[in-house]
């Protein structure tokens, strides 16, 4: 007898309604209740990605959900990943490997060919797990996109999955969101919708209750619960993250350049574990002010974002800042000298002794190593170990006599340093050494930092998954959720 997993699909009324967090919470709850659970998203559009143990690339949200479920991330959990490179197109990643660049119109015509890849991945998970928590994308009510849909109701139909729709009350109009979404579905799609979830609620539940009763009467669909607004140190999926809106400075002030194509900003999550440390995302030169450190994060379009930074005046402001500067991946490439993309060569910021050339192949790997041979401000990192992952198209070479500032266990160079500037290709590089960085920054300001220790981000995130699951379980009708999973509603 072939075992087939049960499923539940979390869709939303809009992007950033909370689908990823609700899916993660259910993964954790089902795991804690003794079920072998896996996340799944057929098609993800995000610049935050993750490298699986076998060197394949998936959306960061599915890696986060897998961790919540207590399992290793797999490419089966996100067979299609779209990484926007400009306003009209994306890099298309299929089964963890780059398929090529497509503009939106071409991909819209092409995507139905990917159904076999999607269903092969889903069927493989279906044979290994008890429950699959499927996540949709954006809204299922985008009527111009419903034809050939492979990620919302189209996916629900292919997996024969019941659907729960999440609405964001924090941005207002949640009842219109829920009613309008259901109204724009066809009859067979509406039959799949088994419950609503109100997300990001702040206020008096007694005032909200009549609205819940009315939306149930109007749609015939139960409200499974209202989840209170909460903050969790869990990785966000994309550039709609609330983290990117923070502008105010803290005692230790870290300014991160918010590139138009910023990627993997989850590299900075670890700093939120330290009291008095703030991370601000800056996209104008007058916002930079006087930070204690500037970080240039990853970018999906290194040259384009470098030119944007140059035009906006941010490049000049960064060079005049006089504070330590750290670049990660695309940010590391920008800090160097020449950057060559095909036949075009542009001038980098000239702050690090490296040159970069782009190739068609992408480096994807989980890595570990240590800092070494650093002179200047970041010398305190010498001998400190790190682990993380690489995702980049370009390759950077040191300009002699520069020595590698970050070296992998296989001896390969993944970083450079000079004076008060440093960069590396390693995402997650701060997860083990953020405490060292904070102590250094405190020392520069004459602040006492003896009690600041490094933290384990993996342990922090495990605690946060439990906290998220506890919050969701206490505010959702889990009896109804289990009835939905078991096909009893």
MOBELCOR-V570359 format. One record per residue. RES is the residue in three letters. SS is DSSP state (A for helix, B for strand, O for the rest). PHI is phi in radians with two decimals (none if undefined). OMEGA is omega in degrees with one decimal (999 if undefined). Layout:
((RES	SS	PHI	OMEGA) (RES	SS	PHI	OMEGA))
This chain:
((UNK	O	none	179.1) (UNK	O	-1.56	179.2) (UNK	O	-1.41	177.6) (UNK	O	-2.14	-177.6) (UNK	O	-1.18	169.0) (UNK	B	-1.47	-176.3) (UNK	B	-2.54	169.9) (UNK	B	-2.54	-177.2) (UNK	B	-1.98	178.1) (UNK	B	-1.80	174.9) (UNK	B	-1.95	-177.7) (UNK	B	-2.31	177.3) (UNK	O	-1.40	-178.0) (UNK	O	-2.92	172.4) (UNK	O	-1.16	178.0) (UNK	O	1.15	175.3) (UNK	O	-1.33	179.3) (UNK	O	2.06	-178.3) (UNK	A	-1.01	-175.3) (UNK	A	-1.09	-178.7) (UNK	A	-1.24	177.6) (UNK	A	-1.11	178.0) (UNK	A	-1.08	178.6) (UNK	A	-1.10	179.9) (UNK	A	-1.07	179.3) (UNK	A	-1.15	175.8) (UNK	A	-1.00	-178.9) (UNK	A	-1.20	-179.7) (UNK	A	-1.09	-179.8) (UNK	A	-1.08	177.4) (UNK	A	-1.04	-178.3) (UNK	A	-1.17	177.2) (UNK	O	-1.51	173.1) (UNK	O	1.70	-179.4) (UNK	O	-1.73	173.8) (UNK	O	-1.39	-167.6) (UNK	B	-2.19	177.4) (UNK	B	-2.37	173.0) (UNK	B	-1.52	176.9) (UNK	B	-2.70	170.6) (UNK	O	-2.47	-172.7) (UNK	O	-1.11	-178.2) (UNK	B	-2.46	-179.2) (UNK	B	-2.06	171.9) (UNK	B	-1.99	-176.4) (UNK	O	-2.84	175.9) (UNK	O	-1.69	172.5) (UNK	O	-1.61	-177.9) (UNK	B	-2.20	-172.4) (UNK	B	-2.56	178.1) (UNK	B	-1.85	-179.9) (UNK	O	-1.29	-179.8) (UNK	O	-0.98	178.9) (UNK	O	-1.65	171.4) (UNK	O	1.39	179.2) (UNK	O	-1.90	-171.1) (UNK	B	-1.82	176.5) (UNK	B	-2.36	176.7) (UNK	B	-1.17	-177.8) (UNK	A	-1.06	-177.0) (UNK	A	-1.07	-179.3) (UNK	A	-1.26	173.6) (UNK	A	-1.14	177.8) (UNK	A	-1.10	-179.9) (UNK	A	-1.16	176.4) (UNK	A	-1.09	177.5) (UNK	A	-1.07	176.9) (UNK	A	-1.10	179.1) (UNK	O	-1.43	177.8) (UNK	O	1.34	-179.1) (UNK	O	-2.28	176.3) (UNK	O	-1.26	174.5) (UNK	O	-1.08	180.0) (UNK	O	-2.39	177.2) (UNK	A	-1.11	177.2) (UNK	A	-1.08	-175.7) (UNK	A	-1.40	179.5) (UNK	O	-2.70	-174.3) (UNK	O	-1.20	-179.4) (UNK	B	-2.15	176.7) (UNK	B	-2.20	177.0) (UNK	B	-1.91	179.5) (UNK	B	-2.04	-177.2) (UNK	B	-1.03	176.6) (UNK	O	-1.86	175.0) (UNK	O	-2.72	-175.0) (UNK	O	-1.32	-173.7) (UNK	O	-2.11	-176.2) (UNK	B	-2.76	-174.3) (UNK	B	-2.49	164.8) (UNK	B	-1.32	-178.0) (UNK	B	-1.80	-179.3) (UNK	B	-2.00	-176.6) (UNK	B	-2.10	-177.8) (UNK	O	0.92	173.1) (UNK	O	1.51	-177.1) (UNK	B	-2.20	-176.2) (UNK	B	-1.16	175.5) (UNK	B	-1.64	179.9) (UNK	B	2.47	177.2) (UNK	B	-1.74	174.9) (UNK	B	-2.41	170.9) (UNK	B	-1.35	-172.1) (UNK	A	-1.03	-177.3) (UNK	A	-1.15	-179.9) (UNK	A	-1.18	-179.9) (UNK	A	-1.17	179.0) (UNK	A	-1.02	178.4) (UNK	A	-1.31	-171.7) (UNK	A	-1.50	-164.5) (UNK	A	-1.08	179.5) (UNK	A	-1.09	177.0) (UNK	A	-1.18	-177.5) (UNK	A	-1.55	179.9) (UNK	A	-0.98	177.4) (UNK	A	-1.03	177.5) (UNK	A	-1.12	179.9) (UNK	A	-1.10	-175.1) (UNK	A	-1.29	174.8) (UNK	A	-1.10	178.6) (UNK	A	-1.15	-177.9) (UNK	A	-1.13	-179.6) (UNK	A	-1.12	178.0) (UNK	A	-1.13	176.6) (UNK	A	-1.16	-176.4) (UNK	A	-1.03	-178.0) (UNK	O	-1.48	-174.8) (UNK	O	-1.94	-170.6) (UNK	O	-2.14	177.8) (UNK	O	-1.42	-177.3) (UNK	B	-2.36	173.5) (UNK	B	-1.94	176.7) (UNK	B	-1.72	-176.2) (UNK	B	-1.65	176.7) (UNK	B	-1.96	174.1) (UNK	O	-1.49	-179.2) (UNK	O	-2.44	178.9) (UNK	O	1.03	-178.9) (UNK	O	-2.25	176.4) (UNK	O	-1.34	-174.7) (UNK	O	-1.77	175.2) (UNK	O	-1.33	-168.7) (UNK	O	-1.14	178.1) (UNK	O	-1.35	-177.2) (UNK	O	-1.95	-173.6) (UNK	O	-1.17	178.9) (UNK	O	-1.17	179.3) (UNK	O	1.35	-179.4) (UNK	O	-1.06	-179.8) (UNK	O	-2.21	-173.5) (UNK	O	-2.28	178.4) (UNK	O	-1.96	-177.8) (UNK	A	-1.15	175.3) (UNK	A	-1.09	177.4) (UNK	A	-1.21	178.5) (UNK	A	-1.03	178.4) (UNK	A	-1.18	-179.2) (UNK	A	-1.09	-179.1) (UNK	A	-1.64	-175.3) (UNK	O	0.91	-174.1) (UNK	O	-1.84	170.4) (UNK	B	-1.27	-172.0) (UNK	B	-2.12	169.5) (UNK	B	-2.05	-177.1) (UNK	B	-1.85	-179.4) (UNK	B	-1.77	176.0) (UNK	B	-2.05	-176.6) (UNK	B	-1.72	-178.8) (UNK	O	-1.38	-175.7) (UNK	O	-1.13	-179.3) (UNK	O	-1.57	175.7) (UNK	O	1.53	175.3) (UNK	O	1.24	-174.1) (UNK	A	-1.14	-179.2) (UNK	A	-1.23	174.6) (UNK	A	-1.15	176.7) (UNK	A	-0.99	-174.9) (UNK	A	-1.18	-178.5) (UNK	A	-1.13	-178.6) (UNK	A	-1.12	178.5) (UNK	A	-1.06	-178.7) (UNK	A	-1.14	-178.7) (UNK	A	-1.11	-177.9) (UNK	O	-1.54	175.5) (UNK	O	-1.51	173.8) (UNK	O	-1.41	-171.3) (UNK	A	-1.02	-178.6) (UNK	A	-1.18	177.5) (UNK	A	-1.24	179.2) (UNK	A	-1.06	179.5) (UNK	A	-1.10	179.9) (UNK	A	-1.36	-176.5) (UNK	B	-1.38	-173.9) (UNK	B	-1.82	-179.1) (UNK	B	-2.89	171.0) (UNK	B	-1.94	168.6) (UNK	B	-2.25	173.5) (UNK	B	-1.56	-177.1) (UNK	B	-2.04	175.6) (UNK	B	1.10	-178.7) (UNK	B	-1.47	172.0) (UNK	O	-2.27	178.4) (UNK	O	2.50	-176.0) (UNK	O	-1.63	-177.7) (UNK	A	-1.09	-180.0) (UNK	A	-1.15	177.9) (UNK	A	-1.27	-179.5) (UNK	A	-1.30	-169.8) (UNK	A	-0.95	179.3) (UNK	A	-1.03	178.2) (UNK	A	-1.15	178.7) (UNK	A	-1.11	179.4) (UNK	A	-1.13	-179.1) (UNK	A	-1.18	-179.6) (UNK	A	-1.18	175.2) (UNK	A	-1.15	179.3) (UNK	A	-1.15	-176.2) (UNK	A	-1.28	-175.1) (UNK	A	-1.91	-174.6) (UNK	O	1.29	-177.4) (UNK	O	-2.05	-177.7) (UNK	B	-1.26	170.6) (UNK	B	-1.65	-176.5) (UNK	B	-1.34	178.3) (UNK	B	2.73	176.2) (UNK	B	-2.09	-177.8) (UNK	B	-1.61	-179.6) (UNK	B	-1.20	176.0) (UNK	O	-1.10	179.8) (UNK	O	-2.60	177.3) (UNK	O	-2.00	-178.4) (UNK	O	-2.30	179.8) (UNK	O	-1.45	-178.1) (UNK	O	-2.22	-172.9) (UNK	O	-1.07	177.4) (UNK	O	-1.53	-172.7) (UNK	O	-1.43	-169.7) (UNK	O	-2.62	-172.1) (UNK	O	-1.29	173.2) (UNK	O	-1.50	-177.3) (UNK	O	-0.97	175.7) (UNK	A	-1.08	-178.8) (UNK	A	-1.02	-174.8) (UNK	A	-1.30	-178.5) (UNK	A	-1.58	-176.2) (UNK	O	-1.17	-178.6) (UNK	O	-2.16	-174.3) (UNK	O	-1.40	-178.2) (UNK	O	-1.48	176.5) (UNK	O	-2.08	-179.6) (UNK	O	-0.98	168.5) (UNK	B	-1.82	-169.0) (UNK	B	-1.93	178.3) (UNK	B	-1.89	179.8) (UNK	B	-1.74	178.6) (UNK	B	-1.94	-179.9) (UNK	B	-1.30	-178.6) (UNK	O	-1.57	178.3) (UNK	O	-1.12	173.2) (UNK	O	-0.98	179.2) (UNK	O	-2.01	179.6) (UNK	B	-1.03	179.8) (UNK	B	-2.36	175.6) (UNK	O	0.88	176.1) (UNK	A	-1.22	173.7) (UNK	A	-1.10	174.8) (UNK	A	-0.99	-175.2) (UNK	A	-1.71	-176.4) (UNK	A	-1.00	-174.4) (UNK	A	-1.04	-177.1) (UNK	A	-1.18	178.4) (UNK	A	-1.24	178.4) (UNK	A	-1.40	-174.7) (UNK	O	-1.95	177.4) (UNK	O	-1.10	176.6) (UNK	O	1.44	179.9) (UNK	B	-1.92	-179.2) (UNK	B	-2.16	176.2) (UNK	B	-1.99	177.8) (UNK	B	-1.86	176.5) (UNK	B	-1.81	-168.1) (UNK	B	-2.03	175.9) (UNK	O	-2.25	174.6) (UNK	O	-2.41	-177.3) (UNK	A	-1.11	-179.1) (UNK	A	-1.33	176.4) (UNK	A	-1.54	-174.3) (UNK	A	-1.12	177.6) (UNK	O	0.99	-172.7) (UNK	O	-2.24	-176.2) (UNK	O	-1.31	175.7) (UNK	O	-1.46	175.2) (UNK	B	-2.71	175.6) (UNK	B	-1.98	177.2) (UNK	B	-2.09	170.3) (UNK	B	-1.71	-174.2) (UNK	O	-1.45	177.5) (UNK	B	-1.18	179.2) (UNK	B	-2.52	175.6) (UNK	O	-1.50	179.4) (UNK	O	-2.48	-171.8) (UNK	A	-0.98	-176.9) (UNK	A	-1.18	179.8) (UNK	A	-1.08	-179.8) (UNK	A	-1.28	174.3) (UNK	A	-1.12	178.9) (UNK	A	-1.15	176.4) (UNK	A	-1.07	-179.9) (UNK	A	-1.11	180.0) (UNK	A	-1.19	-179.3) (UNK	A	-1.14	-174.6) (UNK	A	-1.35	-177.2) (UNK	O	1.57	-179.1) (UNK	A	-1.18	-179.9) (UNK	A	-1.02	-179.6) (UNK	A	-1.11	179.7) (UNK	A	-1.13	178.3) (UNK	A	-1.11	-178.5) (UNK	A	-1.13	-179.0) (UNK	A	-1.54	-169.4) (UNK	O	-1.14	-178.7) (UNK	O	1.30	179.4) (UNK	O	-1.88	177.0) (UNK	B	-1.05	-178.4) (UNK	B	-2.20	-179.3) (UNK	B	-2.29	178.6) (UNK	B	-2.05	178.3) (UNK	B	-2.12	175.8) (UNK	O	0.96	179.5) (UNK	A	-1.02	176.6) (UNK	A	-1.12	175.1) (UNK	A	-1.10	179.0) (UNK	A	-1.05	-179.1) (UNK	A	-1.11	-176.3) (UNK	A	-1.24	-176.9) (UNK	O	-1.48	179.8) (UNK	O	-1.54	-176.1) (UNK	B	-1.20	174.0) (UNK	B	-2.16	-176.6) (UNK	B	-1.96	178.5) (UNK	B	-2.17	-175.7) (UNK	O	1.20	-178.8) (UNK	O	-1.67	-177.0) (UNK	B	-1.69	176.5) (UNK	B	-2.20	178.2) (UNK	B	-2.12	178.2) (UNK	B	-1.45	173.2) (UNK	O	-1.38	-178.0) (UNK	O	-1.36	175.3) (UNK	O	1.26	-177.5) (UNK	O	-1.74	178.8) (UNK	O	-2.26	-176.7) (UNK	O	-1.44	177.8) (UNK	B	-2.41	169.1) (UNK	B	-2.15	-174.5) (UNK	B	-2.24	174.4) (UNK	B	-2.23	179.4) (UNK	B	-1.63	177.8) (UNK	B	-2.22	179.4) (UNK	B	-1.24	-177.4) (UNK	B	-1.39	-179.8) (UNK	B	-1.96	173.6) (UNK	B	-1.46	178.9) (UNK	B	-2.39	-178.5) (UNK	B	-2.87	166.0) (UNK	B	-1.45	-172.0) (UNK	B	-2.40	169.5) (UNK	B	-2.56	-178.5) (UNK	B	-3.11	-178.1) (UNK	B	-2.65	175.1) (UNK	B	-1.39	-179.0) (UNK	O	-2.78	172.1) (UNK	O	0.96	179.8) (UNK	O	-1.53	171.7) (UNK	O	-2.02	-179.3) (UNK	O	1.84	-172.4) (UNK	A	-1.01	-173.9) (UNK	A	-1.58	-180.0) (UNK	A	-1.08	178.8) (UNK	A	-1.08	179.9) (UNK	A	-1.50	-178.1) (UNK	O	-0.94	179.9) (UNK	O	1.52	-180.0) (UNK	O	-1.38	179.9) (UNK	B	-1.49	175.7) (UNK	B	-2.53	169.8) (UNK	B	-2.59	-177.4) (UNK	B	3.08	-177.6) (UNK	B	-2.69	176.2) (UNK	B	-1.94	169.3) (UNK	B	-2.51	179.2) (UNK	B	-2.79	178.6) (UNK	B	-1.57	-175.7) (UNK	B	-1.43	173.5) (UNK	B	-2.17	-177.2) (UNK	B	-1.95	178.3) (UNK	B	-2.06	176.5) (UNK	B	-1.25	175.3) (UNK	O	-1.62	-178.7) (UNK	O	-0.95	8.1) (UNK	O	-1.64	-177.9) (UNK	O	-1.02	179.0) (UNK	O	-1.97	179.6) (UNK	O	-1.03	176.6) (UNK	O	-1.63	176.8) (UNK	B	-2.46	-175.7) (UNK	B	-2.20	179.0) (UNK	B	-1.35	-179.0) (UNK	O	-1.09	177.4) (UNK	O	-1.55	177.1) (UNK	O	1.65	-176.0) (UNK	O	-1.26	177.6) (UNK	B	-1.42	175.9) (UNK	O	-2.32	179.6) (UNK	B	-3.02	179.2) (UNK	B	-2.56	178.5) (UNK	B	-2.55	174.5) (UNK	B	-2.80	178.2) (UNK	O	1.01	-177.7) (UNK	O	-1.82	-177.8) (UNK	B	-2.20	176.9) (UNK	B	-2.56	176.7) (UNK	B	-2.66	178.9) (UNK	B	-2.70	175.2) (UNK	O	-1.47	-169.0) (UNK	O	-1.47	171.4) (UNK	B	-1.32	-176.3) (UNK	O	1.43	-173.0) (UNK	O	-1.09	-177.9) (UNK	O	-1.53	-171.9) (UNK	O	-1.01	-178.8) (UNK	O	-1.85	-173.3) (UNK	O	-2.20	-178.3) (UNK	A	-1.04	178.0) (UNK	A	-1.07	176.6) (UNK	A	-1.08	-179.7) (UNK	A	-1.11	-178.6) (UNK	A	-1.13	177.8) (UNK	A	-1.06	178.0) (UNK	A	-1.08	-178.4) (UNK	A	-1.16	176.4) (UNK	A	-1.10	179.8) (UNK	A	-1.05	179.5) (UNK	A	-1.14	-179.2) (UNK	O	-1.73	-178.8) (UNK	O	1.30	179.9) (UNK	O	-1.68	177.9) (UNK	O	-1.27	-175.9) (UNK	O	-2.45	-175.7) (UNK	O	-1.09	-174.5) (UNK	O	-1.60	179.4) (UNK	O	-1.50	-179.1) (UNK	O	-2.06	172.4) (UNK	O	-1.21	179.2) (UNK	O	-2.07	173.7) (UNK	O	-1.73	-179.2) (UNK	A	-1.12	178.3) (UNK	A	-1.12	177.7) (UNK	A	-1.21	177.7) (UNK	A	-1.03	-176.9) (UNK	A	-1.18	177.0) (UNK	A	-1.07	176.9) (UNK	A	-1.13	-179.9) (UNK	A	-1.19	176.0) (UNK	A	-1.08	178.1) (UNK	A	-1.15	179.8) (UNK	A	-1.13	177.0) (UNK	A	-1.10	-179.5) (UNK	A	-1.10	178.6) (UNK	A	-1.09	179.8) (UNK	A	-1.10	-177.5) (UNK	A	-1.18	-179.6) (UNK	A	-1.05	-176.2) (UNK	A	-1.33	-177.9) (UNK	A	-2.04	177.5) (UNK	B	-1.92	171.6) (UNK	O	-1.40	-175.5) (UNK	A	-1.20	174.5) (UNK	A	-1.11	176.8) (UNK	A	-1.14	-179.9) (UNK	A	-1.05	179.4) (UNK	A	-1.18	175.4) (UNK	A	-1.12	177.4) (UNK	A	-1.12	179.6) (UNK	A	-1.03	-176.7) (UNK	O	-1.49	177.4) (UNK	O	1.25	-177.0) (UNK	O	-1.69	179.7) (UNK	O	-2.12	999))
